[in-house]
Amino acid sequence: MLLMTVQATNATFLLTSLILYGFLGKLAVEPIIISWLGENAPQVGIGTTLGVFNFFGMMSSIVAPALTGNISDITGSKILGFYIAIVLLVIGTLLFLAANIHKKTPEVSSDLT
C-alpha cells in the first residue's frame, strides 16, 4: 500500500492509497502485534513491554519526518524516504514472521479418556 502512495500520479490515487494503507496496514496490523506481545511477553512486565513498544512506535513519528526532510534536502526528492520506509516495513514483517515460525506450539494431548 505504501508503495502505491509513492507511485501515485494524481491526488485521487494518492488519497485512495493512503486510505487503504490506513485500513489495511495500521488498523489491521496494530491489534495483531499488541495481541502477540500480550501472549509472548513476560506477564510480570507486560505494562513495561507495551510501553516500550509504544515508545518506539511513536519515536518513528518524530524521526521519520526529520530524516525524510534531510533526504529531500540532499536528493531534491522525498521519494527515497518512502522507499526506505517500505524497506523497513518489509524487514519488520520478516522479523515478525521469523519470530512466529520459531515459536514453539504447545502439544495437544490426544488422550480422550
C-alpha distances in whole Angstrom, upper triangle without the diagonal:
4,5,5,7,9,10,11,14,15,15,14,11,10,11,10,6,7,9,7,5,9,10,8,8,11,13,13,13,16,18,18,19,21,23,23,25,27,28,28,30,33,34,37,34,31,31,31,29,26,28,27,23,23,24,22,19,20,22,18,18,22,21,18,19,22,21,19,22,24,22,21,25,26,24,24,20,17,14,16,15,11,12,14,12,9,13,14,11,12,16,15,14,17,19,19,19,22,24,23,25,28,28,32,32,35,37,38,42,43,47,47,51
4,5,5,7,9,10,14,15,15,15,12,10,11,11,7,7,10,9,6,10,12,11,9,11,14,14,14,16,19,19,19,22,24,24,25,27,29,29,29,33,34,36,34,31,31,30,28,26,26,25,22,21,22,20,17,18,19,16,16,19,18,14,15,19,17,15,18,20,18,18,22,22,20,20,16,13,11,12,11,8,9,11,8,7,10,11,9,11,14,14,14,17,19,19,19,22,24,24,26,28,29,32,33,36,39,40,44,45,49,49,53
4,5,5,6,9,12,14,15,15,12,10,13,12,9,10,13,11,10,13,15,13,12,15,18,17,17,19,22,22,22,25,27,26,27,30,31,31,32,36,37,39,36,34,34,33,31,29,30,28,25,25,26,23,20,22,22,18,19,21,20,16,17,20,18,16,19,20,18,18,21,22,19,19,15,13,10,11,11,8,7,11,9,7,10,12,11,11,15,16,15,17,20,20,21,23,25,25,26,29,30,34,34,38,40,42,45,47,50,51,54
4,5,5,6,10,11,12,12,8,7,10,9,6,8,11,10,9,13,14,13,13,15,18,18,18,20,23,23,24,26,28,28,29,32,33,33,34,38,39,41,39,36,36,35,33,31,31,30,27,26,28,25,22,23,24,21,20,23,22,19,19,22,21,18,20,23,20,19,23,24,21,20,17,14,12,14,14,10,11,14,13,11,14,16,14,15,18,19,18,20,23,23,23,26,28,28,29,32,33,36,36,40,42,43,47,48,51,52,55
4,5,5,9,10,10,11,8,5,8,9,5,7,10,10,9,12,14,14,13,15,17,18,19,20,23,24,24,26,28,28,29,32,34,34,34,38,39,41,38,35,35,34,32,30,30,29,26,25,26,24,21,21,22,19,18,20,20,16,16,19,18,15,17,20,18,17,20,21,19,18,14,12,10,12,12,9,10,13,12,11,14,16,14,16,19,19,19,22,24,24,25,27,29,29,31,33,34,38,38,41,44,45,49,50,53,54,57
4,6,9,11,12,13,10,8,11,12,9,10,14,13,12,15,17,17,15,17,20,21,21,22,26,26,25,28,30,30,31,34,35,35,35,39,40,42,39,37,36,36,33,31,31,30,27,26,27,24,22,22,22,19,18,20,19,15,15,18,17,13,16,18,15,14,18,18,16,15,11,9,6,9,10,7,8,11,11,10,13,15,14,16,18,19,20,22,24,24,25,28,29,30,31,34,35,38,39,43,45,47,50,52,55,56,59
4,6,9,11,12,9,8,12,12,10,12,15,14,14,17,19,18,17,20,22,23,23,25,28,28,28,31,33,32,34,36,38,37,38,42,43,45,42,40,39,39,36,34,35,33,30,30,30,28,25,26,26,22,22,24,23,19,19,22,20,17,19,21,18,17,20,21,17,17,13,12,9,12,13,10,11,14,14,12,15,18,17,18,21,22,22,23,26,27,27,29,31,32,33,35,37,40,41,44,47,48,51,53,56,57,60
4,6,7,8,6,5,9,9,8,10,13,13,13,16,18,18,18,20,22,23,23,25,28,28,29,31,33,33,35,37,39,39,39,43,44,46,43,41,40,40,37,35,35,34,31,30,31,29,26,26,27,23,22,25,24,20,20,23,22,18,20,22,20,18,21,22,19,18,14,13,11,14,15,12,13,17,16,15,18,20,19,20,23,24,24,26,28,29,29,32,33,34,35,38,39,42,42,46,48,49,53,54,57,58,61
4,7,9,7,7,11,12,11,13,16,16,17,19,21,21,21,23,25,26,27,29,32,32,33,35,37,37,38,41,42,42,43,47,48,50,47,44,44,43,41,39,39,38,35,34,34,32,29,29,30,27,25,27,27,23,22,25,24,20,21,24,21,19,22,23,20,18,15,15,13,16,18,15,16,20,19,18,21,24,23,24,27,28,27,29,32,32,33,35,37,37,38,41,42,46,46,49,52,53,56,57,61,61,65
4,6,6,6,9,10,11,12,15,16,17,19,20,21,21,23,25,26,27,29,32,32,33,35,37,38,39,41,43,43,44,47,48,50,47,44,43,43,41,39,39,38,35,34,34,33,30,29,30,27,25,27,27,24,22,25,25,21,22,25,23,20,23,25,22,20,17,16,15,19,19,17,19,22,21,20,24,25,24,26,29,29,29,31,34,34,34,37,39,39,40,43,44,47,47,50,53,53,57,58,61,62,65
4,6,5,6,9,10,10,12,14,15,16,18,20,20,21,22,24,26,27,30,31,31,33,35,36,37,39,41,42,42,46,46,48,45,42,41,41,39,36,36,36,33,31,32,31,28,27,28,25,23,25,26,22,21,24,24,21,21,24,23,20,23,25,23,21,18,16,16,19,19,17,19,22,21,20,24,25,24,26,29,29,28,31,33,33,34,37,38,38,40,43,43,46,46,49,52,53,56,58,61,61,64
4,5,5,6,9,10,11,12,14,15,17,18,19,20,21,23,25,26,28,30,31,32,34,35,36,38,40,41,42,45,46,48,45,42,41,41,39,36,37,37,34,32,33,32,28,28,30,27,25,27,28,24,23,26,27,23,24,27,26,24,27,29,26,24,21,19,18,22,21,19,21,24,22,21,25,26,24,26,29,29,28,31,33,33,33,36,38,37,39,42,42,45,45,48,50,51,54,55,59,58,62
4,6,5,6,9,10,10,12,14,15,16,17,19,20,21,23,24,27,28,29,31,32,33,35,37,38,39,40,43,44,46,44,40,40,40,38,35,36,35,32,31,32,30,27,27,28,25,24,26,27,23,22,26,25,22,23,26,24,22,26,27,25,23,19,18,16,19,19,16,18,21,19,18,22,23,21,23,26,26,25,28,30,30,30,33,35,34,36,39,39,43,42,46,48,48,52,53,56,56,60
4,5,5,6,9,10,10,12,14,15,15,17,18,20,21,22,25,26,27,29,31,31,33,35,36,37,38,41,42,44,41,38,37,37,35,32,33,32,29,28,29,27,24,24,25,22,20,23,23,19,18,22,22,18,20,23,21,19,23,24,22,20,17,15,13,17,16,13,15,18,16,16,20,21,19,21,24,24,23,26,29,28,29,32,33,33,35,38,38,41,41,45,47,48,52,53,56,56,60
4,5,5,6,9,10,11,12,14,15,16,17,18,20,21,24,25,26,27,30,31,32,34,35,36,37,40,41,43,40,37,36,36,34,31,32,32,29,27,28,27,23,23,25,22,20,23,23,20,19,23,23,20,21,25,23,21,25,27,25,23,20,17,16,20,18,16,18,20,18,18,22,22,20,22,25,25,24,27,29,28,29,33,34,33,35,38,38,41,41,44,47,47,51,52,55,55,59
4,5,5,6,9,10,11,12,13,15,15,17,19,20,23,24,25,27,28,29,31,33,34,35,36,40,40,42,40,37,36,36,34,31,32,32,29,27,29,28,24,24,26,23,22,25,25,22,22,25,25,22,24,27,25,24,28,29,27,25,22,19,18,21,20,17,19,21,19,18,21,22,20,21,25,24,23,26,28,27,28,31,32,31,33,36,36,40,39,42,44,45,48,50,53,52,56
4,5,5,6,9,10,10,11,13,14,15,17,18,21,22,23,25,26,27,29,31,32,33,34,37,38,40,38,35,34,34,32,29,30,30,26,25,27,25,22,22,24,21,19,23,23,19,19,23,22,19,22,25,23,22,25,27,24,23,20,17,15,18,17,13,15,18,15,14,18,19,16,18,21,21,20,23,25,24,25,28,29,29,30,33,34,37,37,40,42,43,47,48,51,51,55
4,5,5,6,9,10,10,11,12,14,15,16,19,20,21,23,25,26,27,29,31,31,32,35,36,38,35,32,31,32,29,27,27,27,24,22,24,22,19,19,21,18,16,19,20,17,17,20,20,18,20,23,21,20,24,26,24,23,19,16,15,17,16,13,15,17,14,14,17,18,15,18,21,20,19,23,24,23,24,28,28,28,30,33,33,36,36,39,42,43,46,48,51,51,54
4,5,5,6,8,9,10,11,12,15,16,18,19,20,22,24,25,26,28,30,31,32,35,35,38,35,32,31,32,30,26,27,27,24,22,25,23,20,20,22,20,18,22,23,20,20,23,24,21,23,26,25,24,28,29,28,26,23,20,19,21,19,16,19,20,17,17,20,20,17,20,23,21,20,24,26,24,25,28,29,28,31,33,33,36,36,38,41,42,45,46,49,49,53
4,5,5,6,7,10,10,11,13,15,17,18,19,21,22,23,25,27,28,29,30,34,34,37,34,31,31,31,29,26,27,27,24,23,25,24,20,21,23,20,19,23,24,20,21,25,24,22,24,27,26,25,29,30,28,27,24,21,19,21,20,16,18,19,16,15,19,19,16,17,21,19,18,21,23,22,22,26,27,26,28,31,31,34,33,36,38,39,42,44,47,47,50
4,6,5,5,7,9,10,11,12,15,16,16,19,20,21,22,25,26,27,28,31,32,34,32,29,28,29,26,23,24,24,21,20,22,20,16,18,20,17,16,20,20,17,18,22,21,19,22,24,23,23,26,27,26,25,22,18,17,18,17,13,15,16,13,12,15,15,12,14,17,16,15,18,20,19,20,23,24,23,26,28,28,32,31,34,37,38,41,43,46,46,50
4,6,5,5,6,8,10,11,13,15,16,17,19,20,21,23,25,26,27,30,30,33,30,27,26,27,24,21,22,23,19,18,20,19,15,16,19,16,15,19,20,17,18,22,22,20,22,25,24,24,27,29,28,27,24,20,19,21,18,15,17,18,15,14,18,17,14,17,19,17,17,20,21,20,21,24,25,24,27,29,29,32,32,34,37,38,41,43,46,46,49
4,6,6,5,6,9,11,12,14,15,17,18,19,21,22,24,25,27,30,30,33,30,27,27,28,25,22,24,24,21,19,22,21,17,19,21,19,18,22,23,21,22,25,25,23,26,29,28,28,31,32,31,30,27,23,22,24,22,18,20,21,18,17,20,19,16,18,21,19,17,21,22,20,21,24,24,23,26,29,28,31,30,33,35,36,39,41,43,43,47
4,6,6,5,8,10,12,12,14,16,17,18,20,22,23,24,25,29,29,32,30,27,27,28,25,22,24,24,20,20,22,21,18,19,22,19,19,23,23,21,22,26,25,23,26,29,27,28,31,32,31,30,27,23,22,23,21,18,19,20,16,15,18,17,14,15,18,16,14,18,19,17,18,21,22,21,23,26,25,28,28,30,33,33,37,38,41,41,45
4,6,6,6,8,11,11,12,14,16,16,18,20,21,22,23,27,27,30,28,24,24,25,22,20,21,21,17,17,19,17,14,16,18,16,16,19,20,17,19,23,22,20,24,26,24,25,28,29,28,28,24,21,19,20,18,15,16,17,13,12,15,14,10,12,15,13,12,15,17,15,16,19,20,19,21,24,24,27,27,30,32,33,37,39,42,42,45
4,6,5,6,9,10,10,12,14,15,16,18,20,21,21,25,25,28,25,22,21,22,20,17,18,18,15,13,16,15,11,13,16,14,13,17,18,16,18,21,21,20,23,25,24,25,28,29,28,28,25,21,21,21,19,16,17,17,14,13,16,14,11,14,16,13,13,16,17,15,17,20,20,19,22,25,24,27,27,30,33,34,37,39,42,42,45
4,6,6,7,9,11,12,13,15,16,17,19,21,22,25,25,27,25,22,21,23,20,17,19,20,16,15,18,17,14,15,18,17,16,20,21,20,21,24,24,23,26,29,28,28,32,33,32,32,28,25,24,25,22,19,21,21,17,17,20,18,15,17,19,16,15,19,20,17,18,22,21,20,23,26,24,27,27,29,32,32,36,38,40,41,44
4,6,7,7,9,11,12,13,15,17,18,19,21,24,24,27,25,22,22,23,20,18,20,20,17,16,20,19,15,17,20,19,19,22,23,21,23,27,26,25,28,30,29,30,33,34,33,33,30,26,25,26,23,20,21,22,18,17,19,18,14,16,18,15,13,17,18,15,16,19,19,17,20,23,22,25,24,26,29,29,33,35,37,38,41
4,6,5,6,9,10,11,12,14,16,16,18,21,22,25,23,19,20,21,18,15,18,17,14,14,17,16,13,15,18,16,17,21,21,19,22,25,24,24,27,29,28,29,32,33,32,32,29,25,24,24,22,19,20,19,16,15,17,15,11,13,15,12,10,14,14,11,13,16,16,15,17,20,19,22,22,24,27,28,32,34,37,37,40
4,5,5,6,9,10,11,12,14,15,16,19,20,22,20,16,17,17,15,12,14,15,11,11,14,13,10,13,16,15,15,19,20,19,21,24,23,23,26,28,28,29,32,33,32,33,30,26,25,25,22,20,21,20,17,17,18,16,13,15,16,13,12,16,15,12,15,18,16,16,19,21,20,23,23,25,28,29,33,35,37,38,41
4,5,5,6,8,10,10,12,14,15,18,18,21,19,15,16,17,15,12,15,16,13,12,16,16,13,16,19,18,19,22,23,22,25,27,27,27,30,32,32,33,36,37,36,37,33,30,29,29,26,24,25,24,20,20,22,19,16,18,19,16,15,18,17,14,16,19,17,16,19,21,19,22,21,23,26,27,30,32,35,35,38
4,6,5,6,9,10,11,12,14,17,18,21,19,16,17,18,15,13,16,17,13,14,18,17,14,17,20,19,20,23,24,23,26,29,28,28,31,33,32,33,36,37,36,37,34,30,29,29,26,24,24,23,20,19,20,18,15,16,17,14,12,15,14,11,12,15,14,12,15,17,16,18,18,20,23,24,27,29,32,33,36
4,5,5,6,9,10,10,11,15,16,19,17,13,15,15,12,10,13,13,10,11,14,13,12,15,17,16,18,21,21,21,24,26,25,26,29,30,30,31,34,35,34,35,32,29,28,27,24,22,23,22,18,18,19,16,13,15,15,11,11,13,12,9,11,14,12,11,15,16,15,18,18,20,24,25,28,31,33,34,37
4,5,5,6,9,10,10,13,13,16,14,11,11,13,10,8,11,12,9,10,13,13,12,15,17,17,18,21,22,22,25,27,27,27,30,32,32,33,36,37,37,37,34,31,30,30,27,25,26,24,21,21,22,19,17,18,18,15,14,17,15,12,15,17,14,14,18,19,16,19,19,21,24,25,29,31,34,34,37
4,5,5,6,9,10,13,13,16,15,11,13,15,12,10,14,15,12,13,17,17,15,18,21,21,22,25,26,26,28,31,30,31,34,35,35,36,39,40,40,41,37,34,33,32,30,28,28,27,24,23,24,21,19,20,20,16,16,18,16,13,15,17,14,13,16,17,15,17,16,18,21,22,25,28,30,31,33
4,5,5,6,8,12,12,16,15,12,14,15,12,11,15,15,12,14,17,16,15,19,21,21,22,25,25,25,28,30,30,30,33,35,34,36,39,39,39,40,37,33,32,31,29,27,27,26,23,22,22,20,17,18,18,14,13,15,13,10,12,13,10,9,13,14,11,14,14,16,19,20,24,27,29,30,33
4,5,5,5,9,10,13,11,8,10,11,8,7,11,11,9,12,14,14,14,17,18,19,21,23,24,24,27,29,28,29,32,33,33,35,38,38,38,39,37,33,32,31,28,27,28,26,23,23,23,20,18,19,18,15,15,16,14,11,14,15,11,11,15,15,13,15,16,17,21,23,26,29,31,32,35
4,6,6,8,8,11,10,7,10,11,9,8,12,13,11,13,16,17,16,19,21,22,23,26,27,27,30,32,31,32,35,37,36,38,41,41,42,43,40,36,36,35,32,30,31,29,26,26,26,23,21,23,22,18,18,20,18,14,17,18,14,14,17,17,14,16,16,17,20,22,25,28,30,30,33
4,6,8,8,12,12,10,13,14,11,12,15,16,14,17,19,19,19,22,24,24,26,29,29,29,32,34,34,35,38,39,38,40,43,43,43,45,42,38,37,36,34,32,32,30,28,27,27,24,22,23,22,19,18,19,17,14,15,16,13,12,15,15,11,13,12,13,17,18,21,24,26,27,30
4,7,8,12,11,9,13,13,10,12,15,15,13,16,18,18,18,22,23,23,26,28,28,28,32,33,32,33,37,37,37,39,42,42,42,43,41,37,36,35,32,31,31,29,26,26,26,23,21,22,20,17,17,17,15,12,14,14,10,10,13,12,9,11,12,13,17,19,22,25,27,29,31
4,6,9,8,6,10,10,7,9,12,12,11,14,16,16,17,20,21,22,24,26,26,27,30,32,31,33,36,36,36,38,41,41,41,43,40,37,36,35,32,31,31,29,26,27,26,23,22,23,21,18,18,19,16,14,16,16,13,13,16,15,12,14,15,16,20,22,25,28,30,32,34
4,5,6,6,10,10,8,11,13,13,14,17,18,19,20,22,23,25,27,28,29,30,33,34,34,36,38,39,39,41,44,44,44,46,44,40,40,38,35,35,35,32,30,31,30,26,25,26,24,21,22,23,19,18,20,19,16,16,19,17,15,16,17,17,21,23,25,29,30,32,33
4,5,5,8,10,9,11,13,14,15,17,19,20,21,23,24,26,28,29,30,32,35,36,36,37,40,41,41,43,45,46,46,48,45,42,41,40,37,36,37,34,32,32,32,29,27,29,27,24,24,25,22,20,22,22,18,19,22,20,17,18,18,18,22,23,25,29,30,31,33
4,6,8,9,10,12,13,14,16,18,19,20,22,24,25,27,29,30,31,32,35,36,36,38,40,41,42,44,46,46,47,49,46,43,43,41,38,38,38,36,33,34,34,30,29,31,29,26,27,28,24,22,25,25,21,22,24,23,20,21,22,21,25,26,28,32,33,34,35
4,6,5,6,9,10,11,12,14,15,17,18,20,21,23,25,26,27,29,31,32,32,34,37,37,38,40,42,43,44,45,43,39,39,38,35,34,35,32,30,31,31,27,26,28,26,23,24,25,22,20,23,23,20,21,24,22,20,21,22,23,26,28,30,34,35,37,38
4,5,5,6,8,10,10,12,14,16,16,18,20,22,23,25,26,27,30,31,31,33,35,36,37,39,41,42,42,44,41,38,38,36,33,32,33,31,28,29,29,25,24,26,25,21,22,24,21,18,21,22,18,19,22,21,19,20,21,21,25,27,29,33,34,35,37
4,5,5,6,9,10,11,12,14,15,16,18,20,21,23,24,26,28,29,30,32,34,35,36,38,40,41,41,42,40,37,37,36,32,32,33,31,28,29,29,26,25,27,26,22,23,25,23,20,24,24,21,22,25,24,22,24,24,25,29,30,33,36,37,38,40
4,6,5,6,8,10,10,12,14,15,16,19,20,21,22,24,27,27,28,30,32,33,34,36,37,38,39,41,39,35,35,34,31,31,32,29,26,28,28,24,24,26,24,21,23,24,21,20,23,23,20,21,25,24,22,24,25,26,30,31,34,38,39,40,42
4,5,5,6,9,10,11,12,14,15,17,19,20,21,23,26,27,26,28,31,31,32,34,36,37,38,39,37,33,33,32,29,28,29,26,24,25,25,21,21,23,21,17,19,21,18,16,19,20,16,18,21,20,18,21,22,23,27,29,32,35,37,38,40
4,5,5,6,8,10,10,12,14,16,17,19,20,21,24,25,25,27,29,31,31,33,35,36,37,38,35,32,32,31,27,27,28,26,23,24,24,21,20,22,21,17,18,21,18,16,19,20,17,18,22,22,20,22,23,24,28,30,33,36,38,39,41
4,5,5,6,9,10,11,12,15,16,17,18,20,22,23,24,26,28,29,30,32,34,35,36,37,34,31,31,30,27,27,28,25,23,25,25,21,21,23,22,19,20,23,20,18,22,23,20,21,25,25,23,25,27,28,32,33,36,40,41,42,45
4,5,5,6,8,10,10,13,15,15,16,18,21,22,22,24,26,27,28,30,31,32,33,35,33,29,30,28,25,25,26,23,21,23,22,19,19,21,19,16,19,20,18,17,20,21,18,20,23,23,21,24,26,28,31,33,36,40,42,43,45
4,5,5,6,9,10,11,13,15,16,17,20,21,21,22,25,26,26,28,31,31,32,33,31,27,27,26,23,22,23,21,18,20,20,16,15,18,17,13,15,18,15,14,17,18,16,17,21,21,20,23,24,26,30,31,35,38,40,41,44
4,6,5,6,8,10,11,13,14,16,18,19,20,21,24,25,26,27,29,31,31,32,30,26,27,26,22,22,23,21,18,20,21,17,16,19,19,15,17,20,18,16,20,21,19,20,24,24,23,26,27,29,33,34,37,40,43,43,46
4,5,5,6,9,10,11,12,14,16,17,18,20,22,23,24,26,28,29,30,31,29,25,26,25,21,22,23,21,18,21,21,17,17,20,19,16,19,21,19,18,22,23,21,23,26,26,25,28,29,31,35,37,40,43,45,46,49
4,5,5,7,9,10,10,12,15,16,16,18,20,21,21,24,25,26,27,28,26,23,23,22,18,19,20,17,15,17,17,14,14,17,16,13,16,18,16,15,19,20,18,21,24,24,23,27,28,31,34,36,40,42,45,46,49
4,5,6,7,10,10,11,14,15,16,17,19,21,21,23,25,26,27,27,25,21,22,21,17,17,19,16,13,15,16,13,12,16,15,12,14,17,16,15,18,20,19,20,23,24,23,27,28,30,34,36,39,42,44,45,48
4,5,5,7,9,10,12,14,15,16,18,19,20,22,24,25,26,27,24,21,22,21,17,17,20,17,15,17,18,15,15,19,18,16,18,21,19,19,22,24,22,24,27,28,27,30,32,34,37,39,43,45,48,49,51
4,5,5,6,8,11,11,12,14,16,17,18,20,22,23,24,25,23,20,21,20,16,17,19,16,14,17,18,14,15,18,18,15,18,21,19,19,23,24,23,25,28,28,28,31,33,35,39,41,44,47,49,51,53
4,5,5,5,8,10,10,11,14,15,16,17,19,20,21,22,20,16,17,16,13,13,15,13,10,13,14,11,12,15,15,13,16,19,18,18,21,22,22,24,26,27,27,31,32,35,39,40,44,47,49,50,53
4,6,6,7,9,10,11,13,15,16,17,19,21,21,22,20,16,17,17,13,13,16,14,12,15,17,14,14,18,18,16,19,21,21,21,24,25,25,26,29,30,30,34,35,37,41,43,46,49,51,52,55
4,6,6,7,9,11,12,13,15,16,18,19,21,21,20,16,18,18,14,15,18,16,14,17,18,16,17,20,20,18,21,24,23,23,26,28,27,29,32,32,32,36,37,40,43,45,49,51,54,55,58
4,6,5,6,8,10,11,12,14,15,17,18,19,18,15,16,15,11,13,15,13,12,15,16,13,15,18,18,17,20,22,21,22,25,26,26,28,31,31,31,35,37,40,43,45,49,51,54,55,58
4,6,5,6,8,10,10,12,14,15,16,17,15,11,13,12,8,10,12,10,8,12,13,11,13,16,16,16,18,21,20,21,24,25,25,27,30,31,31,35,37,39,43,45,48,51,54,55,58
4,5,5,6,9,10,10,12,14,15,15,13,10,13,12,9,11,14,12,11,15,16,15,16,19,20,19,22,24,24,25,27,29,29,31,33,34,35,39,40,43,46,48,52,54,57,58,61
4,5,5,6,9,10,11,12,14,14,14,11,14,13,10,13,15,13,13,17,18,16,18,21,21,21,24,26,25,26,29,30,30,33,35,36,36,40,42,45,48,50,54,56,59,60,63
4,5,5,6,8,10,11,12,13,12,10,12,10,8,11,12,10,11,14,15,14,16,19,18,19,22,23,23,24,27,28,28,31,33,34,34,38,40,43,46,49,52,55,58,59,62
4,5,5,6,9,10,10,11,9,6,9,8,5,8,10,9,10,13,14,14,16,18,19,19,21,23,24,25,27,29,29,31,33,34,35,39,41,44,47,49,53,55,58,59,62
4,5,5,6,9,10,10,9,7,11,10,8,11,14,13,13,17,18,17,19,22,22,23,25,27,27,29,31,32,33,35,37,38,39,43,44,47,51,53,56,59,62,63,66
4,5,5,6,9,10,10,9,12,11,9,13,14,13,14,18,18,18,20,22,22,23,26,27,27,29,32,32,33,35,37,38,39,43,45,48,51,53,57,59,62,64,67
4,5,5,6,8,7,7,9,7,7,10,11,10,12,15,15,16,18,20,20,22,24,25,26,28,30,31,32,34,35,37,38,42,44,47,50,52,56,58,61,62,66
4,5,5,5,5,5,8,8,8,11,12,12,14,16,17,18,20,22,23,24,26,28,28,30,32,33,34,36,38,39,41,44,46,49,52,54,58,60,63,64,68
4,6,5,8,9,12,11,11,14,16,16,17,20,21,21,23,25,26,27,29,31,31,33,35,36,37,39,41,42,43,47,49,52,55,57,61,63,66,68,71
4,6,8,10,12,11,11,15,15,15,17,20,20,20,23,25,25,26,29,30,30,32,34,35,36,39,40,41,43,46,48,52,55,57,61,63,66,67,71
4,5,8,9,8,10,13,13,14,16,18,18,20,22,23,24,26,28,29,30,32,33,34,36,38,39,40,42,46,48,51,54,56,60,62,65,66,70
4,7,9,10,11,14,15,15,17,19,20,22,23,25,26,28,29,31,32,34,35,36,38,40,41,43,44,48,49,53,56,58,62,63,67,68,71
4,6,7,8,10,11,13,14,16,17,19,20,22,23,25,26,28,29,31,32,34,35,37,38,40,41,45,46,50,53,55,58,60,63,65,68
4,6,6,7,9,10,11,13,15,16,17,19,21,22,23,25,26,28,29,31,32,34,35,37,38,42,43,47,50,51,55,57,60,61,65
4,5,5,6,9,10,11,13,14,15,17,19,20,21,23,25,26,27,29,31,32,33,35,36,40,41,45,48,49,53,55,58,59,63
4,5,5,6,9,10,11,12,14,15,17,18,20,21,23,24,26,27,29,30,31,33,35,38,40,44,46,48,52,54,57,58,62
4,5,5,6,9,10,11,12,14,15,16,18,20,21,23,24,26,27,29,30,32,33,37,38,42,45,47,50,52,56,57,60
4,5,5,6,9,10,10,12,14,15,16,18,20,21,22,24,26,27,29,30,32,35,37,40,43,45,48,50,53,54,58
4,5,5,6,9,10,11,12,14,15,17,18,20,21,23,24,26,27,29,30,34,35,39,42,44,47,49,52,54,57
4,5,5,6,9,10,11,12,14,15,17,18,20,21,23,24,26,27,29,32,34,38,40,43,46,48,51,53,56
4,5,5,6,9,10,10,12,14,15,16,18,20,21,23,24,26,27,31,32,36,38,40,44,46,49,50,54
4,5,5,6,9,10,11,12,14,15,16,18,20,21,22,25,26,30,31,34,37,39,43,44,48,49,52
4,5,5,6,9,10,11,12,14,15,16,18,20,21,23,24,28,30,33,36,38,42,44,47,48,52
4,5,5,6,9,10,10,12,14,15,16,18,20,21,23,26,28,31,34,37,40,42,46,47,50
4,5,5,6,9,10,10,12,14,15,17,18,20,21,25,26,30,32,34,38,40,43,44,48
4,5,5,6,9,10,10,12,14,15,16,18,20,24,25,29,31,33,37,39,42,43,47
4,5,5,6,9,10,10,12,14,15,17,18,22,24,28,30,33,36,38,41,43,46
4,5,5,6,9,10,11,12,14,16,17,20,22,25,28,31,34,36,40,41,44
4,5,5,6,9,10,11,12,14,15,19,20,24,26,28,32,34,37,39,42
4,5,5,6,9,10,10,12,14,18,19,23,25,28,31,33,37,38,42
4,5,5,6,9,10,11,12,16,18,22,24,27,31,33,36,38,41
4,5,5,6,9,10,11,14,16,19,22,24,28,30,33,35,38
4,5,5,6,9,10,13,15,18,21,23,27,28,32,33,37
4,5,5,6,9,12,14,18,20,23,26,28,32,34,37
4,6,5,6,10,12,16,19,21,25,27,30,32,35
4,5,5,8,10,13,16,18,22,24,27,29,32
4,6,8,10,13,15,18,21,23,27,29,32
4,6,9,13,15,18,21,23,26,29,32
4,6,10,12,15,19,21,24,26,29
4,6,9,12,15,18,21,23,26
4,6,9,12,15,18,20,23
4,6,9,13,15,17,20
4,6,9,12,14,17
4,6,9,11,14
4,5,8,11
4,6,9
4,6
4
